[in-house]
Amino acid sequence: MVDLKYIEKNFEEAASKLAKKGVDKHLLEELKELFAQKKEAQRAFEAKRAEQKALSKEFGIYKAQGKDINELKEKLDNLKKEIATLEEDAKVIEAKLYEKALLIPNFPDDIVPEGKDENDNVEIKRVLEPRAFDFEPKEHWELAQMNNWIDFERGVKLAKSRFALLNPPAAKLERALINFFLDFNEKNGFEQMWVPVLNNSKMLLGTGQLPKFQDDLFKVEGEDLYLIPTAEVALTNIYNDEILEKEKLPLLLTAYTPCFRKEAGSAGRDTRGIMRQHQFDKVEMVAITTPEQSDEVFEKMVENASNILSALGLPHRLVELCGGDLGFSAARTIDLEVWLPGQKRYREISSVSNTRDFQARRAKIRYKDGKKNRFVHTLNGSALAVGRTLIAIMENYQNKDGSITIPEVLKPYLQNRL
C-alpha cells in the first residue's frame, strides 16, 4: 500500500509519480478531498476536546466550592456525545481513506521509462542468437498435435476453454522442467518451500490481488478462500503480520505451484495453444529484504531467470517495463521474453519485480532495526513459467520432420521416461 502520510504531505509530487502509471487523477482528487475531511474532523475533535477539558476544570472548581453544577454537567454530557460522534466520523473517514488507498498502485522507480503500454517498453539486451532454420518453423500447437503431446479437445471437455490435457511425453517434460527449475534455484540460494494453493482474502490483499483484481481470481463458493494466481501470494505472506530479525535477511524462497487465473480482459488473445491458460504451472522466486539489499537482490533474481533460459539454450531478451505497462504492486519490473521461432517474436516467460515496501505495508511485514520496526522490501519473479518454457522448447528444438529434440540439461531428469 502507498504511504498515505507521504501523499498527504507531498500531494503534487505523488500525483506526478503516479501519472507515470496512468493513474486516474479523479481517484487522487477523491483522496485529496478525504485528506481535507480528515483534517477538518481532527480540528473539530481537538476543539471539542479543548472545550471539554476547560469545562471539566471549571466543573471541578464549582464542585469544590459547593456551587450549582447541574448546568455544567449538562454541557459536559452534551460535549461527550458530540466528541463520540466526531470520533465515529473520523473513523469513517479513515476507513474510506484506507479503502481508497488499496486501489492506488505502487509508485514507479525513477529509472522506469515513460510510456503507455508494452510498445513503449525498453529492450536492455539480448541473450543467445536465435537458431537459423532451413525450413519454416511451426508453432507449438501444430507440433503438439503432430507429436501427440497436448490434447486440446479433451482439456476443454474436462473443464472449459483455456484448459488443456498434457499427454505422457509433455507431462513428463513438464515435471522435468519443474524439477530442473527448483534445483537451479536452490543451487543459487533460494530455499525450496511447499505452500497451499488456496489462500484467504487477507493474503491476497497483502500482495495486492485484492480488491482490485477480484474478477481475475477463482473463489471457492461459501469459503474465504481463493485459488492462487501465483506462488508469490503464499510465499510473501508466510511472514504476514510478523516482525523478522534483520540478521536473517534477505530471505530467498522458491516454490512450484499450479496457478489459476480467469484471464479477465484477455478475450481473443492467445486463444490457440497453451500460451494463456486458466491453469498453468510456475516456479516462483520471492525475496524479502531490507531496503538496502533490494536492488542487489533484484539483479540476482533477473540474472537467475536469464541463466535458466541460457542453460536450456533458449534465446531471450531482457526488457525494462515502462510506467504504463508496470504491474499494480511493482515499483520496477524487468521482463524476460523468450524467442518463439514459430510465432517469429519474443514472448514473456518471466517477470521480475521489486515492490519496495508496497506489499509489506499491506501485509504488515516488518523487521527489527535496532529499536525501530521498519517495513521490509519484497520482490518476486518467475523462474520460470513452465508451460511457456514447454512452448519455447517445442518451437526452438523442432526438427524438419516435426519431431522435437530434448535439451541436454533436461535429459538427466528424463532418464527412461520418454
C-alpha positions, 0 to 999 in steps of 0.5 A: 500500500502507498504511504498515505502520510507521504501523499498527504504531505507531498500531494503534487509530487505523488500525483506526478509519480503516479501519472507515470502509471496512468493513474486516474487523477479523479481517484487522487482528487477523491483522496485529496478531498478525504485528506481535507475531511480528515483534517477538518474532523481532527480540528473539530475533535481537538476543539471539542476536546479543548472545550471539554477539558476547560469545562471539566476544570471549571466543573471541578472548581464549582464542585469544590466550592459547593456551587450549582453544577447541574448546568455544567454537567449538562454541557459536559454530557452534551460535549461527550456525545458530540466528541463520540460522534466526531470520533465515529466520523473520523473513523469513517473517514479513515476507513474510506481513506484506507479503502481508497488507498488499496486501489492506488498502485505502487509508485514507479522507480525513477529509472522506469521509462515513460510510456503507455503500454508494452510498445513503449517498453525498453529492450536492455539486451539480448541473450543467445542468437536465435537458431537459423532454420532451413525450413519454416518453423511451426508453432507449438500447437501444430507440433503438439498435435503432430507429436501427440503431446497436448490434447486440446479437445479433451482439456476443454471437455474436462473443464472449459476453454483455456484448459488443456490435457498434457499427454505422457511425453509433455507431462513428463517434460513438464515435471522435468522442467519443474524439477530442473527449475527448483534445483537451479534455484536452490543451487543459487540460494533460494530455499525450496518451500511447499505452500497451499494453493488456496489462500484467504482474502487477507493474503491476497490483499497483502500482495495486492490481488485484492480488491482490485483484481477480484474478477481475475481470481477463482473463489471457492463458493461459501469459503474465504478462500481463493485459488492462487494466481501465483506462488508469490501470494503464499510465499510473501505472506508466510511472514504476514503480520510478523516482525523478522530479525534483520540478521536473517535477511534477505530471505530467498524462497522458491516454490512450484505451484499450479496457478489459476487465473480467469484471464479477465480482459484477455478475450481473443488473445492467445486463444490457440495453444497453451500460451494463456491458460486458466491453469498453468504451472510456475516456479516462483522466486520471492525475496524479502529484504531490507531496503538496502539489499533490494536492488542487489537482490533484484539483479540476482533474481533477473540474472537467475531467470536469464541463466535458466533460459541460457542453460536450456539454450533458449534465446531471450531478451531482457526488457525494462517495463515502462510506467504504463505497462508496470504491474499494480504492486511493482515499483520496477519490473524487468521482463524476460521474453523468450524467442518463439521461432514459430510465432517469429517474436519474443514472448514473456516467460518471466517477470521480475519485480521489486515492490519496495515496501508496497506489499509489506505495508499491506501485509504488515511485514516488518523487521527489527532495526535496532529499536525501530520496526521498519517495513521490509522490501519484497520482490518476486519473479518467475523462474520460470513459467513452465508451460511457456518454457514447454512452448519455447522448447517445442518451437526452438528444438523442432526438427524438419520432420516435426519431431522435437529434440530434448535439451541436454540439461533436461535429459538427466531428469528424463532418464527412461521416461520418454 
